[in-house]
């Protein structure tokens, strides 16, 4: 499967925290994270799984 765009709500989630999680999950890549209308859009090797989404939810402040 090729790289895809995915997204996650910005609510109480800092961009640097999201980038750190993505780096730990997928390796040291350029994820092209862009905040657009309250949502982070980013480029990753595969769509986030439900488990990964729950892990990101736990990173909110």
C-alpha positions, 0 to 999 in steps of 0.5 A: 500500500502506498502513502496516503493522507490521513487526518486527526482533529487539532482539539487539545493536540499540539502539532509537535506531539503528533509529529513525535507520535508519527515518527515513533510509529512510522520512522523519521519521514516528512509527514507534511503536517498541515493544520486546516480548519481544526484538523491536522492533515498529514502524509503517512505510509498507511491509514491510522488504525483504530488503536493508533487513533486511540493512542493519539487521543491519549496524547491530548493535554 
